[in-house]
Amino acid sequence: MIDPKTIIDARRRMTASHPKFERHEEDAAEGGCGVVGLACEIPVAGRHLFKSLEQMRNRGNGKGGGVAMVGLDPSQFNTDQETLDSTFLYAVAYLNIDVREGVEALIEEAYELHHTFEFPTLQTWQTDLSALEVKPPAVVCYFVTPKSTKVAEFIETQLSAVIDAADMAAVEEEYVFHTTHALNVEFYASDGRTDAFVLSHGRDILILKIVGYAEDVIRYYQLDNMTAHVWIGHHRYPTRGRVTHPGGAHPFGQGIDCALVHNGDFSNYVSVTDYLAQRGMEPLFFTDTEVAALAFDLHRRVYGYSLEHVIESLAPTSELDFLMLPEEKQSVYEAIQKTHIHGSPDGPWFFIIAQSEGATHRLLGITDTSMLRPQVFAYQRGEVGIAFCGSEKQVIDAVLESMAAEDSRFWRKADEYWNARGGSYTDGGAFMFDVLPKADGGKELVLFDKFGVTVDTHPKGEFTLVAATECPLSLHADARSTYEAVIHTLPKMDWGEARATLDAIETAAALENNGRTWGWDVLSLLLDRRYDTGDLRASLWSDLVETRLVRIIASAASHPCTAYAGQKTLGHRPEPTSLEQTIVVDARPHPIEGIESLARELVAFHRLGWRRFAVINCRGHRFIGNGFGPGCSGVRIDVLGAAGDYLGSGNDGMEIHMHGNGQDQIAQIHKSGELVIHGDVGQCYGYGSKGGLMFVLGNAAGRPMINSVGSPRLVINGTALDYLAESFMAGDPLDGGGFVIVNGLRFDDKGRIVPLETPYPGSNLFSLSSGGAIYMRDPYERLSSSQLNGGEFTELTEADWAVIEPVLLRNEVHFDIALEDLLMVGGQRRSPYDVYRKIIPVKSKTLHAEAAWAGHQD
């Protein structure tokens, strides 16, 4: 390994030889962004990202979109595998094609040119891509290797060191880094000319970006059929400065063999750039993402850190998580933090990085320790393994749906979805998906956490479907009895019998006498509950159940009945025949947001007198259940599919059920009614809520119930990752105030509830709270006072139990989690006072005095 000081000294000389460039206050800054990344054992075509990116356009503003690809098909570049493997793919974006001769003169002086590929473009972009306001750059890919004479000159004049033969590959990488910087200075940064710049300069990796949306990158550069093993798609939401230039879009490929995108913005951009300047690096594009890419490359390639230590340098472990680490790891992490803390990005961010390291194609997701940006990870393991990380669950589902429509080896639901807790002592809050070569020429997907521990991505259950055979059970007139018969028999079924059972249910639901209602009741239970699926893959079974459920009620559009009617086409708004009739609305034709959106359509139906809604085929649709107005008691909305953000926000009286995982900002300013999530929920659930009942079957991500006031009452049957009930101001729970119950449970693969290792893993519980309470199921008292950042334990009384027992009984109605089971500990029934612990805001004279002082300042 080359001494890092040698490289850093060379970079200082490089920077000193060029004009100095400074970012001014009006230059580009980041807002919230949208991103999806995937890694797959087989090549994936670009068209499979199109709907995913289109569905989260709200996370961009059309001023910056880009994609990164790793694990390319050389034939699609009109070359061979040997050339792809042995050369740097030097991709240049030309905004002014007249400078091509000058750029190529520089390239040919520095490199041996083995192959050139000009990217085809959509000539009719002005009519076919209406969102594009600026013509994207022409892109030329040069497959190059550094000239040996130039490398020797570089060693002599820049490195001024004796280089071991084993380090020549590293020398060539640094040589590429220097020549790219020189090209970008001359053709992009100097005098603000912005004529051309280098998109990426790695091996088997490519970046493309434009002023526009990321899906327009796919269309403009005709990537629909172009394949890669790793993809990243990114919408940028810049908020000021030079926002109409593709150089500022993501991904950034300043590092060798990697592409980095991020969602968020740094509060310490100046500190990070100062840190880089001390090490000889100067940004030219003036975005947070650029400096993050430079820092990642510095730590990984120049300092030679392991990925674990690179992640620690960017997202330092703190508080309780640091104390929970082994002593030897604490010692190393402390040294990293002391060395790099002023160069560690601060503020909300989430990094997704694509890497090409030899034969390894990698997707890496890193969560910031404050968890201020949404993120979700997922994988599906069938005949082919595929894994994801992204801003939203619904964009992952969109990719799976697109792939399943073409390839029977995939289905529409991941085997597992999860949110990461940044800086966690258990997994580090970062995950890497490596696509590795196999001896037979194929690929294998392996998942690791920050610490290099392999994460099992091989869930139990057969996933190869066979034709329906014979239903092995009798259906009952009572829906609950049929549901119980199915889950009793399912562990013994094969796929032929399971599919025949669903066929029988669908056939029975087509009969008169409330057949649809019976079918809905049976299949919604099968969709929502957790139970043993035996030898069948649970995620595939769930996909098939939801398909039948949607099909049964979707037919109401053409064949309405007393219980259900449907919307035939956009604009068709039938009137209800009774207050109990349900209107079925297919979300797909409706815009995700805006004045013609699905959310506004539901409000229009409500004004016609509809009180019961079944929304099917959601594909990221936002604001469902918003805008209905005050006093909506008696209204019920059931949502199927992948709903977007803000579900049920502002609810005043409605009962809303999300039949699956929810996303971010659900139940904001929730006033009354009930909101039930039959799965996990994303960031900021119940933000600013004021009342009503809320239930979550699984886990909540960061900051649920932040800034809540009044009398909201929430049950989380799993846990919250951190910052639960921050600044909670919900009065006295014994006198009409609000509270949160955390049961700290999970379901095993047989559908049984089991306690989590700890009911709450974070270091910030009830931070800065001034009212309300948290009731934590913690019979073994694993929660410590060090986690109560503004709260304190107090005695659970009969008055407390009288308040929370009815809520837990309602929780039982929604999820079949029996209250009696919650009181079982180690096989024995315990008193609720031995099972639940109460946490209230700390009564601090110091805090009260400080607040009073602050309130009287001018």
N, C-alpha and C positions, 0 to 999 in steps of 0.2 A: 504493500500500500504506500502511495506517495505521501510524504509528510504534508498534512493539511496546511502548514505554514507556507510551504513552497507554493501551493496553489493560490492561497490567499494573497501572498505577496505579488504573484503574477496578476491577479485580478486588480489589485490596487494600481499597478502600473497601467493595466488596460484602461481602467476608469480615468486615470489621470491624463491619458493621451487623448481623451475625447472631451468635447464641451460638456459643461455641467448642465443638467436638466433638472428643473424644480417643479413640483406640483403646487399650484396656487389654490387658494380656498375654493375657487369656482370650478376646479377640475373635478373629474368624475368621481362619484361616490356610489356605493352600493345600497340597494334597498333589499326587500325580500325577493328571493329568486325561486325558481322551480327546477328540480333536477330529478332525473331517473337514470340509474345505472344498472347494468346487468352483466353477468358472466355466465357462459353456457358451454357445455361440453361439445356442442355442435355449432357450426357457424350460424349466426342469426342475421337475417336480412334487415336492412334499414327500415323497410315498410312497417315492421312490427312495432316500431317506436312511434309511428306517426300519430295514431289516435291517442296514445299515452301523452304525448307532448301537447297535442291539440286540446286535450281535456284540462290542462293546467295553464292555459294561456293567461289566466288571471294573475299568475305569478311572474309574468313578464309584461313588458309594455311595447314590444316590437322594436326595441332599440338595441337588442343584442341577443343572438341565439347561436348555439354552436353544438357540435358533436365531437366526440373522440372515439377512435376505433383502435382496438388492439387484436392481433391475431388475424391478419388480413389474408385474403386469397390472392396470390400473386397473378393468377391468370386475369383477374379483373383490372390489373394494371399493365397488362400485356407484357408480363415478364415471368420469370421462373422462381421456384422456391429458393434456389441457391442465391440468386440475386437479392431476394427479399431478406434472407437471413444474414447475408454478409455485408450489407450496405446500410448507410444511414439514409432514411427516407426524408429528404430535405424538401419540405413543402413550403412554397412561397406564394403569398397572396399579392396580386398586382392590382392596385387601384388605378394606377396609371400604367397602361401596358407599354407606353413609350419607353419606360425605364428598363424593360426586360433585357435589352442588350447589355446595359451596364451591370445589372444584377448578375447575369450569366457570366459576364467577364470576371466578376469577383469570384463566383462559384468555381469557374474553370481554372482560375489561378490557384485556388486553395485545394481543389479536390480532383480526383479521378472520376469522371462521369461515366457511369455504366449504363444508365437507361433514363429516359425522360418520358413522363406521362402527363398529358394535358387533360385536366378534368373536363368532361363534357358538361354543358349547362343547358338549362331549359330556355330556349330562345323566345318562347312566348310568355316569359315571366311577368311582363307588365299587365297582361290580361288574366293569366291563370293564377298568379300569386298576388292577390289584391292588397295584402298587408305589407308587401315590400315597397318601401318608399325610396330606397337607395339601391342601385344596382350592386349586387355582390361582386367581390373581386374575382378576377380570373385566377385560377389556381394551377400551378405547375409543380409536379413532383419530380425531384431530381434524386436518383438513386446513386449515392456517391460514397467514396472512401477517401480519407485524407491522403494527400500526396506525401510520400515518404520523405521527400526533400523538405517539404514545408513543415512536417512534424519535427524533423531534426533541427530545423531552424528555430522552431517554437521552443524546443527544449533548451537550446543554447541561449536564445535571447530573452525568453520569458520565464522559464522555470529555473534556469541557472543552477541546475542540480544534476547529480549523477542519477540516472533513472535505471532501475533494474529492468531487465527484459520482461519480467513477469508483469510489470506495471505499464507496458506499452499501450494496452487497451484503454487504461485509465487516462493516459496522456492524450490519446486520440479523442476521447470524450471531452476532455477539457479544451482541446484544440477546437472542436466543433462549437463548444460553448463560446469561445472567444470570437470565432469568425461570425457566428450568428449575431453577437452583440455588435460587432463592427458593421455588419450589413444593416441591422436595424437602426443604428445611429445614422448611417449615411443616407439611407433611403426612407426612413420613417421619422426619426426624431429631429434631425438637424433642420433648423429654420421652419419647423412645423410642416415639412413638405408632405408627409404621409403618402408617399407614392407606392411603397411596397414594404412588406415585413414578412418575417419567417413565422409560419404557423406552428410548425413542429419540426424536430430534427433528431428523431430517435430511430430505433430499429423496430420494424414491424408495428409501427404506431403512426396514426394520422389524426390531425386536428383540422376541422373546417369550421369557420364561423363568419357571421354576417351581421349587418344591421337588419334585424328582423326577428322572427320567431324560429325556434330550433327546428320545427317540422318543415319550415321553408328551406332550411339547409338541405334536408333530405330530398325535397322536390327539385330545388334549383340545381343541385349537383348530381341529380339522378342517382341517388343512393338506394332507391327502392329495392333493388335486387343485389346491391353490394353487401357483402357479408363480413362479419367479424365475430370473434369469440367474446370480446368485451366491448360494450358500448356505453357511452355516457351521452345524454342529451340534456341541454341546459338552456333555460330561459333566464335572461338577465333583466333585472328591474333597476336600471341606473336612475338616479334621482336628480343629478345636476351635472354640469360640465360637458365634456366632449362625449355626449351619449350617442352621437350619430356617426360612429366610426367602428368598423369591425375589429380593429385592434384592441378595443376595450372589452369585447365580448369574451365569454368563457367558452371552452377551456383555455388554460394557459399552459404552454409547453416549454417554458424557459429551462426547466430541468431536462436532463437527457433521459430518454426512454420513459417519460411520464407525462401525464396530462392531468391538471388539477382544476376542479370547479369548486365553488363554495356558495352557500346561501347565507347571507348575513352581511355584516360590516364590522370593521375593526374600530374600536375607540382609541387605539394606540398606534395608528398607522405611522405617525412620525417616529415613535419609539422603535418600531420594527424596521423602518427604513434607515434610521440611524445605526441600528444594530447591523444591518446588512452593509451599510457604507463602511463601517469599521472593518469589514471583511472584504472590501473591494468590489461591492456590487451596487449598481445604481439602476433603479427602475426607469423604464422608458414609457410605459403605458399608464402609470399612475392609478392603478386600481389595487384594492386590497388583495385580490386574487393573485395578481402578479407577484407581489412580495411574498405571499404564502407559498407560491410555486418555487420561488428562489430559495426560501428558507428550507423547504422540504428537500430540495436538491442538495443544498449545502450540507445538511445534517446526514442525509442518506449516502450521497456519493463522495463528498469531500471529506467529511469527518468519519465516514464509514460506520455510522451507527446502525445497529439492528433496527428493524421496524418498530419493535417495542420501544426503544429509546428515542427514535424519531417522534413517535406518537407522544411520548412523555414530554419531549421538548416543546411540542406544540400545544398539548393539552395537559398541563401539569396536575398530578394527583394532589388532593388537598384534604384537610379536615379529617373526618373519621375514616375515610377511605385510605388515606395515607397511613394512619395508625394501625389499620387492619392488615397492612402489607407485612410480609416477612422482613426481619431486620436487615438482611443483606440487600433486599430490594429497596428498602427505605434509604439505605446509605447511597446506593447508586442514583436513585431518583433525586435525592437531596443535592447531590453534586451536579446533576443535569440542571436542576432548577436554579441553583446559584449561578451557573454559567450562562444560562440562556433565558432567564425569566423576562429580561427586558426586550427580548426578541420573540417572546411568545404572544401570539395573537390574543387580544382581549376584546370582549364584546360578543355579540351573538354570531355564531357561525357553525356551519356543518360542512366538512370537507368530503368530497368524493374524488378519488384518485384512480386513474387507470395507469397501469405499469406494464412494461414489457421488459422482463428480466431474463434474458436468455430464452429458454424454451417455455418459461412460465408467463402466462397471461393473467394479470391480477386486477381485481377490483377491490378498492380499499375505502371504507367509510369510517370517518373519525368524528365523534360527537364532542362538542365543547362542554366543558365541565359545568357550565351554568344552564345547559339545555334550553337555550333561548330560541332555538330554531327547530322546527319540526323535522323529524326523520323517522324512517321506518325501514326495517330489514326484513327479508323473506327468502325462503327457498322452496323449491319443489323438486322432489326426487322420484322420477318414474324411470322409464327406460333411459331417459336423458336427464341429467342434473342441470338445474338452472337456479341462479341466485340473484337477488336484487338488493339495492338500497336506493332510497329516493325520498322526496319531500312528502309524498302522500301515498297511502295504501292504494287509492283508486288508480294511480298511474301504473302501479305494479300489476293490478288486476287487468288493466287495459292491454298490457303487453301479453299477458297469459291468454287473454281472450282471443287476441289476434293470432297468436301461435296455435292455439287449440283449434281454431277454425280451419287451419291448413294442415295440421300435423297431429295425428291421433295419439302421438306419444306425450302430448301435453293436455292438461285440463285447466279450467278457469280459476281455480283457487290454489294458493300456495299451501304447502304442508304446514308451514309455520310462519307467522308474522310476529315481529317484536320491535319494541322501541328500546334504544340503548340509553343507559345512564352514564353520561360522560364522566370519566375518571373513576369508574367503579373498581373497587378492589377485587371483584369477582371475575370480570371479563375485560375491564379497561374501557368499556364504552366504545370500542373500536373493533371492527371485524374485517378480515380480508378473505376474499374468495379467490382461490388460486385454481386456474385451469392448467393442469399438469399433463405432460405427455405420458402415454402408456407404451409398453413394449410392443403392443400390437398395432401401433400407429394411431390409436384413438386418443381421447382426452378424458381426464378425470377431474371432477370438481371437488375441491377440498376446502373446508371452512376452518379458519383459525381465529382466535380472539387476539387481543393485544399482546397477551403473554405467550403467544405461540402454541397455546393449547388447542388441539383439534376438537372442533365442535361436531357432534354427531348429526349428520344430515341424512340419515337412513332410517326414517320412521318405519314402524311395522305396518304390514298390510299389503295385500296384493293389489296391483294397479292395472292389470291387464284385463280389460273387459271382454266378456263373452256374451253370446246371445241369451235373451231371456229364456228360461225353461219353465218351471212350474212354481207358483206361489205356495210356500210350505205352511201357510197359516190361514185361518178364517178371519175375515173382516167382521167388525161389529158395528152395529148401528150407532153406538156411542163412540165418539171420536177418541176420547181418552182411553177407552178400553182397546181400541185398535192400535193406538200409539204404544201402549204397554205390551200388547201382543207382539208388535214388530220388534221392539228393543229386547224383548225376552228371547226371540227366535233369531235375531240378526247375528249374534256371535257364532251361530252354527251354520250360517248361510254361506254359499259361494256367490260369485257375481251373477250367475244365471238365475239363481233363486231371488237374489236381492233385486235384480231388474224386473223380474216377474212380479214381485211384491209391489214395486212402484207402478207397474202397469195396471195391476189390479186396483190399486188406490185411485189411479187416474180414471180408469173405466167407471168405477163406482161414483166418482165425483161428477161424472157426466150425466148421471141419472137425475130425474126430477126429485121433488121433495127436498129441497135445500142440499142437493149433492155438492155444490160448490162450497157451501159453508162447512159441510162435513170434511171435504177434502182440504180446505184451508186449515181447519182445526188440527187435523192429523199431521199434515205436512209441515205446518209452522212449528208444531212441537218437535217433530223430527229434525227440523232445521235448527231450532234454538237450543235444545237441550244437549247435555253432554252425557254420553253413554258408551258402552262397549260395542265396537263395530267388528269385533272378532278378527277374522283374517282379511277383512276388507280395508283398504286405505281410507281413513276417515275423511280426508279432504276431498277425495273423489266422490265418496258417498254423499257428502254435503252438497257438492256441485250438482249431482244428479237429483237430489231432493229438491233443491231450489229451482232447477229447471222445470220439474213437474209442477211445483207449486205455482210458478209464474205462468206456465202454459194453461193450467186449470182456470185461473182467474182472468187471463188475457183474452180468453174466448168470449168473455162478457161483452167485448166491443161489438162483436157481430151477432151474438146470441144472448142478450140481456135476460136476467131473471129478477125475481122479486128481491133477491139479496145483493146482486151485483149488476152494474151497468158499466159500459166502457166508452172511452173516447175513440171514435172511429178514425178521425183525421185531425190534424191541427185545426183549431178553431171550432171543432164540434163540441158543443157543451149541452148535453141533455139535462133536463131537470129531473130531480129525484122523484120517485113514486112514493117514497116514505122516508121518514127521518132515519130509519135503520138501514136503508139501502147504501151500499158502498160503491163509490165511483172508482174505477180502475184506470189509472193514468200511466201510460208508457212514457218514461222519461226521455227516451232516446231522441225523438224528433225535436225536443225542446232545447233551446240554448241553455248552457250551464248557468249563466247569469245574465242580467240585463232586463230591459223592459219587456222583452218577449219570453222571458225565462220560464222554466218549470215552476219556480217559486211563485211568480206572479199568476201563472195559470191556476195554481191551486187556490190562491186567494179569490180569483174570479169564480171558480166553482163554489167556494164557500158563500159568496154573495148570492149565488143562485139558490142557496138553501141546503147544499150538501154538508153533511156533518161527519161522514165516514169516508176515508180515503185509503186506497191501496196504491202506492207508487211503486212501479216495477221497473226493472232494467235501469237503475240509476247508474250513471257513468260520470261521477264527479260533480253532479249537480249540487249547487250551493244554495243556502238560505231556505231550505225546505222547512215549512212551518213558520216562517217569518211573515209578518205583515198582516196577520189575521185580525189584529185589533184586540181590544180588551174584552173580557168576559166571554171566553170561548169554552166554557164548561160543556161537556157532552160531545166535543169534537175529538175524533181519534184518527191518527195518521199512522199507517204501517208502511215502512220503507224497506224495499228489497233491492239489492245490488250494491254498488259502491258509491255511497253518498259523499258529497263534498263537505266543505266547512260550513259552520254556523247552523247546523241542524237544530231546530227548536229554539233558536235564540229569540228572546222576547216573548216566550210562551206565556200566555195568561189563561190557564184553565184546560188546555188540551192534554190528551194522553197520546204520546208519541212513542212508537216502538221502532228502533233500528234493528232489523233482523240480521245481525252480523256486526263486524267491527265498525266503530265510528271514527271520524277524523278529528280535526282540530277545531277549537273555538265552539264546541257544541254547548248549547244551553247558556249562552251568554245572556246576562240580564234576565234570567229565567224568573218569572214572577209567581206563577202558580201552575197547578196541573202536575202531570207526571211525565218524565222522560226516561225511557228504559233502553239501555244498550245491551243487546244480547251478544256481547263480545267485549273486546278491549276498546279503549277510547284514547284519542290523541292529546295534544297539548291544550292546556288552559280550559279544561272542562268546567263549566259553571262559572266562568269568569264574571265577576260582578253580579252574580245571581242574587235575587232578593227573596225568593220563596219557592214553595213547591217541593215535590219529591223527585229525586233522581236516583237511578239505579244503574250500576255497571256490573255485568257478570264477571268480567275479567279484571284487567289492570288499567290504570290511568297513567299516562305519561307525565310530563312535568307540569307543575303549577296548577293542579285542579283546585277550583274554588277560591282562587286568588281574589282579594278585594270584595268578597261576598258580604252582604249585609242583610238585615231583616231576619227571615226565618227559613232559609233553604235547608233541606235535609237530604243528605246523599249517603248511599251505601255503595262502597267499593268492595266487592267480594274477593278480589285479588289484592293488589297493593298499588300505591302510587310511587313512581320512581323517586321523586324528590319535590321539595317546595310545596308540599300539600298545605292548603289553607293559609298561604302567605297573606299577611295583612287581613286576616279574617275578622269581621266586625259584626257578628251576627247575634248580638245581645246575649240574653240568659237562656240557655236551652231548657231550663226548668220553668220558664215563664214565657213560652212562645217563641224563643229564639232558635237559631239554627245550629246544626252540628253535622259532623261527618262520622260515619261508622266504617272502619276498615277491618275486614275479616281475615285478611292475610292468608288466603287459601288458593289452591290451584286444583285442577282436575288431572288425575292420572289417566293412562291410556284406556282404562276401563270405565271412565266417567265418574270415579269416586273422588270426593273432596279430600285433599290432604293439606296439612299446613305447610306454608312456605318456611324456608330456613329461618327467615326473620320476617315479621309482619310488615316492616318498613325498612328499606335498605338505605335511605338517604340520610344526609346530615342536617337537613333543614326542614323541621316539622313545626308548623304553627308559627313561623317566623313573623315577628312584629304584629302578632294578633292582639286584638283588644276585646273580643267578645266571642261567644259561641263555645263549642267544645269539640274534642275528638274522642271517640270511643274506639279503642283499639283492642281487637281480639288478640290477647297476648298472655295466655295462661302460664307460659314459662318465663315471663318477664324478661324477654330478650331485648326489648326496647330499653335504651338507656337515656338518662337525663341529658347526656351530651348531645343527643339528637334533637332535643327540644330547644330550638333556637327562639326563645321567647315564650315558652310554655312550661308548665310544671304538672307533675302527677298529683292527683287528689283522689279522695275516696269515692268509689262508686256507691251510690245510695239507692234505696228503694225508689225514691223519686226519679232518679236517672233511669232505672230499669222500666219504670212506668212510661217513660217518654220514648225509649228506644225499642221496647218490645213490639209495639204495634208496627213500627217501621220494618223490623226484621220479619214480622209475619207477612207484611206486604212483599218483602223481598222473596219470601218463600213462594208466594203466589206467582211471581214473575219468573223465577228460575228453578223451582223445585229444590231449593237449598233449605232443608227443614231446620227450623229453629232448634229442635231437639238435637240435630246433628251438630249444630254450632256449639252446643253446650257439652258435647262429648269430648273428653280429653284423655288420650291414652286408653280408650275403650271404656271409660267410666263417665257417667253423667256428673257434671260439676255445677255448682251454683254459679249463676251469672256473675256474681261478685268475685269469683275466682277465675273467671274466664276473660272478662273485659276490664280494661283499665281506662280511666278517664283522664284527659289532659285539658287543662284550662289555661287561659292567658296568665302569664306571670304577673303578680302584683308587685311592681317595682317602683319604689319611691324615686329612685334615680331617674328611671325612664319618664315617670310622670312629671318630675321637676324639669327635665330637659324639654319635654313637649310643651310645658307651660311657658318656659323661657322662649322657645322658638316661636310660639304663637303670639308673643308680644313684641316681636322685633319689627322695626319699620321696613 
